[in-house]
């Protein structure tokens, strides 16, 4: 579906939803106008569901976003719709294909009443509709048992990634069955406890970078995909494509791939071939989803047409856009032989490069809000010089989450760690995150602090 088509449908869907809610405020349930409005809304949803299994309607910052398309808030009806959703504590509505008219009527009635409290409880029973808050979506309490389980899962995934790399290198194709089984496990874990799993993506040894990067990009991509309403088999396809995005590098000479410094123009030309090589490898791999070679080919292309390989595409695949954000983020924050993890402002500057034309800024904002530049479990250095672990992200200001300070400015352990909400600290107590740090340097497991 083209960009204009998506924008038109998003605008129509928002207007139909607002009209249905307005009708339910004015008339009793069962009134012909209420019924007509619900049916008109379903007709538009049917058109949207022709190209997507689910559609997400969410409030991101000051915008109403449908799918990944922002809807202008200028109209009074849109402002009223957002106000009612916020009053109910609803930041996200996901409507699945096959939704029934009775479910739409129930959703509309609840939002029309706008009573807050537990009034949204009936929506939890609707089979094709899910509502919730963006920053709390799919998160549950993190226990030490969760962490241990997810750590084993993550370590196993990294080993599988190494096996996939070896099979692609020696046999010309990765083991699709092994990859699918691993992605299935990761997808279930992302749904069960995204916070715990995302925390693990920050703990890596640069000696294992290639394989941890494969796993991290898969997890980060699926975390984003769920935030835009992608689930089930399609979520796993996104995860598989993300896992395989760099598989073409098996044909890149090691002296180029692992060079501890800047590449020469000739070496960079060779490196850039990995996008074409990866697409060709995955295209020939049996049981590989069709999305995988597309993402392998496109993941270094940008929304404004820059990047490589040289190709003209009117629009990048959504999977490509999500993988591109995850790829840049994970690469830049990583501790490598030849550079330390970059600070957040440097990563944000890259994601917002060229006035935000290289990356879809709606997706970047969702990434920052849903996944977090500094997810829970990250070990970070504050601008005060203290070392802390991130306990909870604060969506409006990703630089200033809730943290537990573990080490003084001199690097000495604090006997009784101090918890601090950075977004509330002011004046002399004001602090923000300066950069991520490697937990190995401090010989601690930051996840144990969650």
Secondary structure, DSSP 8 states (H G I E B T S, - for coil): --HHHHHHHHHHHHHHHHHHHHHHHHS-TT-HHHHHHHHHHHHHHHHHTTT-SEEEEEEETTEEEETTEEE---SHHHHHHHHHHHHTT--EEEEETT--HHHHHHHHHHHHH---TTTTGGGGG-TTEEEE-TTTTT-----HHHHHHHHHHHHHHHHHHHHHHHHHHHHSS--HHHHHHHHHHHHHHHHH-HHHHHHHTT---GGGHHHHHHHHHHHHHHHHHHHTT--HHHHHHHHHHHHTTTGGGGGS-HHHHT-SS---HHHHHHHTTHHHHHHHHHHTSTT--HHHHHHHHHTTB-TTS-BSS----SS--HHHHHHHHHHHHHHHHS--SS-----HHHHHHHHTHHHHTSS-HHHHHHIIIII-TT-TT-EEEETTS-EEEEEE--TT-TTS-EEEEEE-TTS-EEEEEEEEETTT--GGG---EEEE--GGGTT--GGGG-
